[in-house]
Amino acid sequence: MTPLLNLTALQGTGYGARAIHLADGTCLSVAAGPRAACRPEPGHEGVPETYAGPFTSLEVYLFPGLDAPAGDAWHAEVEPDVLIAAHFVVKAEGRLFETVPVEAVRALIEAHGGESTQQP
């Protein structure tokens, strides 16, 4: 099951991100809203800055220990050097992907046993 992912796709995360812990102990975070690499992207291409969902793709950060599956859905990875240059040193340890389709994120979560029932 993916209730937190569903909520994110429906309502976004505003200016923040939502951590989702998976049943196998791994973790990712997702973002959808202003300043996130998502679709539709608030403030771009006629989408109001205040747009709050629903979203068809999300910005996804995979914490160390969680790998992205092969495939076109995970093609837009931000290079670690860019994260370091932007002072996101903590994020340089994991992997950041832009505009990942919600269904691809759902498939990754389900491949790891779904969302943990114990979210911090």
MIKOLNU-616273 format. One record per atom (N, C-alpha, C): residue in three letters; x, y, z. Coordinates in nm, 3 decimals. Layout:
N
+------+---------+---------+---------+
| resn |      c1 |      c2 |      c3 |
+------+---------+---------+---------+
|  ALA |       X |       Y |       Z |
...
+------+---------+---------+---------+
END
This chain:
120
+------+---------+---------+---------+
| resn |      c1 |      c2 |      c3 |
+------+---------+---------+---------+
|  MET |   0.084 |  -0.119 |   0.000 |
|  MET |   0.000 |   0.000 |   0.000 |
|  MET |   0.088 |   0.125 |   0.000 |
|  THR |   0.032 |   0.231 |  -0.054 |
|  THR |   0.109 |   0.355 |  -0.068 |
|  THR |   0.027 |   0.479 |  -0.028 |
|  PRO |  -0.026 |   0.483 |   0.094 |
|  PRO |  -0.110 |   0.598 |   0.131 |
|  PRO |  -0.035 |   0.732 |   0.133 |
|  LEU |   0.091 |   0.735 |   0.177 |
|  LEU |   0.164 |   0.861 |   0.180 |
|  LEU |   0.197 |   0.908 |   0.038 |
|  LEU |   0.232 |   0.814 |  -0.049 |
|  LEU |   0.255 |   0.850 |  -0.188 |
|  LEU |   0.126 |   0.902 |  -0.251 |
|  ASN |   0.015 |   0.835 |  -0.224 |
|  ASN |  -0.114 |   0.879 |  -0.278 |
|  ASN |  -0.146 |   1.021 |  -0.232 |
|  LEU |  -0.123 |   1.049 |  -0.105 |
|  LEU |  -0.149 |   1.182 |  -0.049 |
|  LEU |  -0.060 |   1.286 |  -0.118 |
|  THR |   0.067 |   1.251 |  -0.137 |
|  THR |   0.160 |   1.344 |  -0.203 |
|  THR |   0.116 |   1.373 |  -0.345 |
|  ALA |   0.080 |   1.270 |  -0.420 |
|  ALA |   0.037 |   1.289 |  -0.558 |
|  ALA |  -0.090 |   1.374 |  -0.565 |
|  LEU |  -0.178 |   1.357 |  -0.469 |
|  LEU |  -0.305 |   1.429 |  -0.468 |
|  LEU |  -0.289 |   1.574 |  -0.422 |
|  GLN |  -0.213 |   1.595 |  -0.312 |
|  GLN |  -0.208 |   1.727 |  -0.249 |
|  GLN |  -0.071 |   1.794 |  -0.251 |
|  GLY |   0.033 |   1.727 |  -0.300 |
|  GLY |   0.167 |   1.785 |  -0.301 |
|  GLY |   0.226 |   1.797 |  -0.162 |
|  THR |   0.340 |   1.866 |  -0.154 |
|  THR |   0.409 |   1.885 |  -0.026 |
|  THR |   0.438 |   2.032 |   0.002 |
|  GLY |   0.378 |   2.121 |  -0.076 |
|  GLY |   0.407 |   2.263 |  -0.058 |
|  GLY |   0.553 |   2.291 |  -0.089 |
|  TYR |   0.620 |   2.364 |  -0.003 |
|  TYR |   0.761 |   2.397 |  -0.024 |
|  TYR |   0.855 |   2.294 |   0.037 |
|  GLY |   0.801 |   2.189 |   0.097 |
|  GLY |   0.885 |   2.089 |   0.163 |
|  GLY |   0.887 |   1.957 |   0.090 |
|  ALA |   0.922 |   1.854 |   0.163 |
|  ALA |   0.926 |   1.718 |   0.111 |
|  ALA |   0.869 |   1.624 |   0.217 |
|  ARG |   0.831 |   1.505 |   0.174 |
|  ARG |   0.775 |   1.406 |   0.266 |
|  ARG |   0.864 |   1.282 |   0.263 |
|  ALA |   0.915 |   1.241 |   0.379 |
|  ALA |   0.992 |   1.117 |   0.389 |
|  ALA |   0.895 |   1.000 |   0.397 |
|  ILE |   0.928 |   0.895 |   0.325 |
|  ILE |   0.847 |   0.773 |   0.328 |
|  ILE |   0.939 |   0.657 |   0.360 |
|  HIS |   0.916 |   0.594 |   0.474 |
|  HIS |   0.993 |   0.477 |   0.515 |
|  HIS |   0.925 |   0.353 |   0.460 |
|  LEU |   1.006 |   0.263 |   0.405 |
|  LEU |   0.953 |   0.143 |   0.341 |
|  LEU |   0.962 |   0.023 |   0.433 |
|  ALA |   0.884 |  -0.078 |   0.402 |
|  ALA |   0.873 |  -0.196 |   0.488 |
|  ALA |   1.006 |  -0.268 |   0.507 |
|  ASP |   1.097 |  -0.258 |   0.409 |
|  ASP |   1.226 |  -0.327 |   0.422 |
|  ASP |   1.332 |  -0.243 |   0.492 |
|  GLY |   1.294 |  -0.126 |   0.547 |
|  GLY |   1.386 |  -0.043 |   0.622 |
|  GLY |   1.454 |   0.067 |   0.541 |
|  THR |   1.433 |   0.071 |   0.411 |
|  THR |   1.489 |   0.178 |   0.330 |
|  THR |   1.398 |   0.300 |   0.333 |
|  CYS |   1.446 |   0.411 |   0.275 |
|  CYS |   1.369 |   0.535 |   0.285 |
|  CYS |   1.391 |   0.619 |   0.159 |
|  LEU |   1.287 |   0.694 |   0.124 |
|  LEU |   1.295 |   0.792 |   0.018 |
|  LEU |   1.219 |   0.915 |   0.061 |
|  SER |   1.240 |   1.025 |  -0.008 |
|  SER |   1.155 |   1.141 |   0.015 |
|  SER |   1.102 |   1.188 |  -0.119 |
|  VAL |   0.984 |   1.245 |  -0.116 |
|  VAL |   0.918 |   1.292 |  -0.237 |
|  VAL |   0.875 |   1.437 |  -0.216 |
|  ALA |   0.876 |   1.512 |  -0.326 |
|  ALA |   0.833 |   1.652 |  -0.320 |
|  ALA |   0.751 |   1.683 |  -0.443 |
|  ALA |   0.648 |   1.765 |  -0.423 |
|  ALA |   0.564 |   1.814 |  -0.531 |
|  ALA |   0.507 |   1.948 |  -0.489 |
|  GLY |   0.543 |   2.050 |  -0.561 |
|  GLY |   0.495 |   2.184 |  -0.530 |
|  GLY |   0.593 |   2.286 |  -0.583 |
|  PRO |   0.578 |   2.412 |  -0.540 |
|  PRO |   0.670 |   2.516 |  -0.586 |
|  PRO |   0.814 |   2.478 |  -0.555 |
|  ARG |   0.902 |   2.501 |  -0.648 |
|  ARG |   1.045 |   2.474 |  -0.637 |
|  ARG |   1.081 |   2.327 |  -0.642 |
|  ALA |   0.986 |   2.239 |  -0.667 |
|  ALA |   1.015 |   2.096 |  -0.684 |
|  ALA |   1.010 |   2.061 |  -0.832 |
|  ALA |   1.090 |   1.965 |  -0.871 |
|  ALA |   1.091 |   1.919 |  -1.011 |
|  ALA |   0.981 |   1.815 |  -1.029 |
|  CYS |   0.859 |   1.863 |  -1.050 |
|  CYS |   0.741 |   1.778 |  -1.059 |
|  CYS |   0.657 |   1.823 |  -1.179 |
|  ARG |   0.555 |   1.747 |  -1.210 |
|  ARG |   0.462 |   1.784 |  -1.316 |
|  ARG |   0.320 |   1.768 |  -1.264 |
|  PRO |   0.230 |   1.861 |  -1.292 |
|  PRO |   0.260 |   1.993 |  -1.343 |
|  PRO |   0.346 |   2.070 |  -1.243 |
|  GLU |   0.425 |   2.161 |  -1.295 |
|  GLU |   0.518 |   2.237 |  -1.211 |
|  GLU |   0.459 |   2.374 |  -1.177 |
|  PRO |   0.424 |   2.395 |  -1.049 |
|  PRO |   0.366 |   2.524 |  -1.010 |
|  PRO |   0.456 |   2.641 |  -1.050 |
|  GLY |   0.394 |   2.742 |  -1.110 |
|  GLY |   0.466 |   2.862 |  -1.149 |
|  GLY |   0.528 |   2.854 |  -1.287 |
|  HIS |   0.507 |   2.744 |  -1.361 |
|  HIS |   0.564 |   2.729 |  -1.494 |
|  HIS |   0.457 |   2.687 |  -1.594 |
|  GLU |   0.475 |   2.728 |  -1.718 |
|  GLU |   0.389 |   2.687 |  -1.829 |
|  GLU |   0.240 |   2.708 |  -1.800 |
|  GLY |   0.208 |   2.821 |  -1.738 |
|  GLY |   0.069 |   2.856 |  -1.712 |
|  GLY |   0.008 |   2.793 |  -1.588 |
|  VAL |   0.085 |   2.713 |  -1.515 |
|  VAL |   0.035 |   2.652 |  -1.391 |
|  VAL |   0.051 |   2.753 |  -1.278 |
|  PRO |  -0.056 |   2.783 |  -1.205 |
|  PRO |  -0.046 |   2.882 |  -1.097 |
|  PRO |   0.057 |   2.841 |  -0.991 |
|  GLU |   0.126 |   2.938 |  -0.936 |
|  GLU |   0.224 |   2.914 |  -0.828 |
|  GLU |   0.159 |   2.843 |  -0.709 |
|  THR |   0.030 |   2.866 |  -0.690 |
|  THR |  -0.041 |   2.807 |  -0.576 |
|  THR |  -0.099 |   2.668 |  -0.606 |
|  TYR |  -0.072 |   2.614 |  -0.724 |
|  TYR |  -0.125 |   2.482 |  -0.760 |
|  TYR |  -0.082 |   2.378 |  -0.657 |
|  ALA |  -0.178 |   2.299 |  -0.609 |
|  ALA |  -0.150 |   2.203 |  -0.501 |
|  ALA |  -0.188 |   2.060 |  -0.539 |
|  GLY |  -0.202 |   2.032 |  -0.666 |
|  GLY |  -0.228 |   1.894 |  -0.706 |
|  GLY |  -0.357 |   1.880 |  -0.783 |
|  PRO |  -0.374 |   1.764 |  -0.841 |
|  PRO |  -0.290 |   1.645 |  -0.833 |
|  PRO |  -0.167 |   1.655 |  -0.924 |
|  PHE |  -0.064 |   1.575 |  -0.891 |
|  PHE |   0.061 |   1.573 |  -0.963 |
|  PHE |   0.078 |   1.439 |  -1.033 |
|  THR |   0.141 |   1.442 |  -1.150 |
|  THR |   0.165 |   1.319 |  -1.227 |
|  THR |   0.309 |   1.270 |  -1.213 |
|  SER |   0.400 |   1.359 |  -1.171 |
|  SER |   0.538 |   1.319 |  -1.146 |
|  SER |   0.590 |   1.396 |  -1.026 |
|  LEU |   0.692 |   1.341 |  -0.962 |
|  LEU |   0.744 |   1.395 |  -0.837 |
|  LEU |   0.895 |   1.408 |  -0.842 |
|  GLU |   0.948 |   1.492 |  -0.756 |
|  GLU |   1.092 |   1.494 |  -0.731 |
|  GLU |   1.117 |   1.388 |  -0.624 |
|  VAL |   1.215 |   1.301 |  -0.645 |
|  VAL |   1.236 |   1.187 |  -0.555 |
|  VAL |   1.382 |   1.181 |  -0.513 |
|  TYR |   1.405 |   1.173 |  -0.383 |
|  TYR |   1.539 |   1.153 |  -0.328 |
|  TYR |   1.544 |   1.012 |  -0.268 |
|  LEU |   1.640 |   0.934 |  -0.315 |
|  LEU |   1.660 |   0.798 |  -0.263 |
|  LEU |   1.775 |   0.801 |  -0.163 |
|  PHE |   1.745 |   0.771 |  -0.038 |
|  PHE |   1.848 |   0.766 |   0.064 |
|  PHE |   1.942 |   0.649 |   0.035 |
|  PRO |   2.066 |   0.656 |   0.086 |
|  PRO |   2.160 |   0.546 |   0.063 |
|  PRO |   2.096 |   0.412 |   0.101 |
|  GLY |   2.125 |   0.310 |   0.018 |
|  GLY |   2.068 |   0.177 |   0.039 |
|  GLY |   1.948 |   0.149 |  -0.048 |
|  LEU |   1.896 |   0.251 |  -0.113 |
|  LEU |   1.781 |   0.233 |  -0.202 |
|  LEU |   1.824 |   0.274 |  -0.343 |
|  ASP |   1.815 |   0.182 |  -0.436 |
|  ASP |   1.857 |   0.208 |  -0.573 |
|  ASP |   1.738 |   0.231 |  -0.664 |
|  ALA |   1.759 |   0.310 |  -0.765 |
|  ALA |   1.655 |   0.335 |  -0.866 |
|  ALA |   1.653 |   0.218 |  -0.963 |
|  PRO |   1.535 |   0.174 |  -1.001 |
|  PRO |   1.527 |   0.069 |  -1.102 |
|  PRO |   1.573 |   0.122 |  -1.238 |
|  ALA |   1.614 |   0.031 |  -1.323 |
|  ALA |   1.650 |   0.070 |  -1.459 |
|  ALA |   1.524 |   0.114 |  -1.531 |
|  GLY |   1.539 |   0.201 |  -1.625 |
|  GLY |   1.424 |   0.242 |  -1.705 |
|  GLY |   1.417 |   0.392 |  -1.725 |
|  ASP |   1.339 |   0.431 |  -1.822 |
|  ASP |   1.327 |   0.571 |  -1.859 |
|  ASP |   1.268 |   0.659 |  -1.749 |
|  ALA |   1.187 |   0.602 |  -1.662 |
|  ALA |   1.122 |   0.682 |  -1.558 |
|  ALA |   1.222 |   0.748 |  -1.463 |
|  TRP |   1.340 |   0.687 |  -1.450 |
|  TRP |   1.442 |   0.734 |  -1.355 |
|  TRP |   1.561 |   0.798 |  -1.427 |
|  HIS |   1.538 |   0.855 |  -1.544 |
|  HIS |   1.647 |   0.907 |  -1.625 |
|  HIS |   1.699 |   1.044 |  -1.579 |
|  ALA |   1.619 |   1.122 |  -1.512 |
|  ALA |   1.657 |   1.261 |  -1.480 |
|  ALA |   1.722 |   1.270 |  -1.342 |
|  GLU |   1.840 |   1.211 |  -1.331 |
|  GLU |   1.912 |   1.216 |  -1.203 |
|  GLU |   1.997 |   1.342 |  -1.196 |
|  VAL |   1.996 |   1.407 |  -1.080 |
|  VAL |   2.078 |   1.525 |  -1.057 |
|  VAL |   2.217 |   1.476 |  -1.018 |
|  GLU |   2.318 |   1.527 |  -1.085 |
|  GLU |   2.455 |   1.486 |  -1.058 |
|  GLU |   2.498 |   1.527 |  -0.917 |
|  PRO |   2.573 |   1.440 |  -0.848 |
|  PRO |   2.619 |   1.473 |  -0.712 |
|  PRO |   2.697 |   1.604 |  -0.704 |
|  ASP |   2.775 |   1.637 |  -0.806 |
|  ASP |   2.850 |   1.763 |  -0.805 |
|  ASP |   2.758 |   1.883 |  -0.798 |
|  VAL |   2.641 |   1.874 |  -0.861 |
|  VAL |   2.544 |   1.983 |  -0.857 |
|  VAL |   2.490 |   1.998 |  -0.715 |
|  LEU |   2.462 |   1.886 |  -0.649 |
|  LEU |   2.412 |   1.892 |  -0.512 |
|  LEU |   2.516 |   1.952 |  -0.418 |
|  ILE |   2.640 |   1.912 |  -0.435 |
|  ILE |   2.748 |   1.965 |  -0.350 |
|  ILE |   2.765 |   2.114 |  -0.374 |
|  ALA |   2.764 |   2.156 |  -0.501 |
|  ALA |   2.778 |   2.297 |  -0.534 |
|  ALA |   2.664 |   2.379 |  -0.476 |
|  ALA |   2.546 |   2.318 |  -0.463 |
|  ALA |   2.430 |   2.387 |  -0.407 |
|  ALA |   2.424 |   2.373 |  -0.255 |
|  HIS |   2.530 |   2.319 |  -0.197 |
|  HIS |   2.541 |   2.302 |  -0.051 |
|  HIS |   2.444 |   2.199 |   0.005 |
|  PHE |   2.405 |   2.102 |  -0.076 |
|  PHE |   2.324 |   1.991 |  -0.031 |
|  PHE |   2.415 |   1.871 |  -0.006 |
|  VAL |   2.513 |   1.889 |   0.082 |
|  VAL |   2.614 |   1.785 |   0.105 |
|  VAL |   2.549 |   1.657 |   0.155 |
|  VAL |   2.453 |   1.667 |   0.245 |
|  VAL |   2.386 |   1.548 |   0.296 |
|  VAL |   2.320 |   1.472 |   0.182 |
|  LYS |   2.257 |   1.545 |   0.092 |
|  LYS |   2.189 |   1.479 |  -0.020 |
|  LYS |   2.286 |   1.415 |  -0.117 |
|  ALA |   2.412 |   1.458 |  -0.119 |
|  ALA |   2.509 |   1.401 |  -0.212 |
|  ALA |   2.537 |   1.254 |  -0.180 |
|  GLU |   2.500 |   1.208 |  -0.063 |
|  GLU |   2.520 |   1.068 |  -0.027 |
|  GLU |   2.413 |   0.978 |  -0.090 |
|  GLY |   2.299 |   1.034 |  -0.121 |
|  GLY |   2.192 |   0.958 |  -0.186 |
|  GLY |   2.182 |   1.000 |  -0.331 |
|  ARG |   2.065 |   0.979 |  -0.390 |
|  ARG |   2.045 |   1.012 |  -0.531 |
|  ARG |   1.915 |   1.090 |  -0.546 |
|  LEU |   1.920 |   1.200 |  -0.622 |
|  LEU |   1.805 |   1.286 |  -0.644 |
|  LEU |   1.761 |   1.274 |  -0.790 |
|  PHE |   1.632 |   1.252 |  -0.810 |
|  PHE |   1.574 |   1.239 |  -0.944 |
|  PHE |   1.463 |   1.341 |  -0.962 |
|  GLU |   1.457 |   1.397 |  -1.081 |
|  GLU |   1.353 |   1.496 |  -1.114 |
|  GLU |   1.244 |   1.431 |  -1.198 |
|  THR |   1.124 |   1.478 |  -1.180 |
|  THR |   1.005 |   1.441 |  -1.258 |
|  THR |   0.990 |   1.290 |  -1.282 |
|  VAL |   0.988 |   1.216 |  -1.173 |
|  VAL |   0.965 |   1.071 |  -1.181 |
|  VAL |   0.814 |   1.047 |  -1.179 |
|  PRO |   0.760 |   0.975 |  -1.277 |
|  PRO |   0.616 |   0.949 |  -1.276 |
|  PRO |   0.570 |   0.881 |  -1.147 |
|  VAL |   0.455 |   0.923 |  -1.098 |
|  VAL |   0.402 |   0.869 |  -0.973 |
|  VAL |   0.394 |   0.716 |  -0.979 |
|  GLU |   0.354 |   0.661 |  -1.091 |
|  GLU |   0.342 |   0.514 |  -1.101 |
|  GLU |   0.477 |   0.445 |  -1.089 |
|  ALA |   0.585 |   0.509 |  -1.134 |
|  ALA |   0.719 |   0.451 |  -1.119 |
|  ALA |   0.762 |   0.454 |  -0.972 |
|  VAL |   0.727 |   0.561 |  -0.901 |
|  VAL |   0.757 |   0.568 |  -0.758 |
|  VAL |   0.676 |   0.461 |  -0.685 |
|  ARG |   0.551 |   0.444 |  -0.721 |
|  ARG |   0.466 |   0.342 |  -0.659 |
|  ARG |   0.527 |   0.202 |  -0.681 |
|  ALA |   0.574 |   0.174 |  -0.802 |
|  ALA |   0.634 |   0.043 |  -0.831 |
|  ALA |   0.758 |   0.020 |  -0.745 |
|  LEU |   0.839 |   0.124 |  -0.727 |
|  LEU |   0.958 |   0.111 |  -0.641 |
|  LEU |   0.918 |   0.081 |  -0.497 |
|  ILE |   0.820 |   0.156 |  -0.446 |
|  ILE |   0.774 |   0.135 |  -0.308 |
|  ILE |   0.721 |  -0.007 |  -0.291 |
|  GLU |   0.638 |  -0.051 |  -0.383 |
|  GLU |   0.580 |  -0.185 |  -0.373 |
|  GLU |   0.686 |  -0.294 |  -0.384 |
|  ALA |   0.791 |  -0.270 |  -0.463 |
|  ALA |   0.900 |  -0.367 |  -0.476 |
|  ALA |   0.978 |  -0.383 |  -0.345 |
|  HIS |   0.964 |  -0.287 |  -0.256 |
|  HIS |   1.032 |  -0.292 |  -0.126 |
|  HIS |   0.935 |  -0.322 |  -0.012 |
|  GLY |   0.823 |  -0.383 |  -0.045 |
|  GLY |   0.727 |  -0.426 |   0.056 |
|  GLY |   0.622 |  -0.325 |   0.092 |
|  GLY |   0.618 |  -0.213 |   0.022 |
|  GLY |   0.520 |  -0.109 |   0.052 |
|  GLY |   0.571 |  -0.011 |   0.156 |
|  GLU |   0.487 |   0.082 |   0.192 |
|  GLU |   0.522 |   0.179 |   0.295 |
|  GLU |   0.518 |   0.110 |   0.431 |
|  SER |   0.614 |   0.144 |   0.516 |
|  SER |   0.616 |   0.091 |   0.651 |
|  SER |   0.493 |   0.138 |   0.727 |
|  THR |   0.441 |   0.053 |   0.812 |
|  THR |   0.328 |   0.094 |   0.897 |
|  THR |   0.376 |   0.182 |   1.012 |
|  GLN |   0.506 |   0.191 |   1.031 |
|  GLN |   0.565 |   0.273 |   1.139 |
|  GLN |   0.641 |   0.389 |   1.078 |
|  GLN |   0.571 |   0.493 |   1.039 |
|  GLN |   0.634 |   0.614 |   0.987 |
|  GLN |   0.670 |   0.704 |   1.105 |
|  PRO |   0.794 |   0.756 |   1.106 |
|  PRO |   0.833 |   0.845 |   1.218 |
|  PRO |   0.751 |   0.972 |   1.220 |
+------+---------+---------+---------+
END
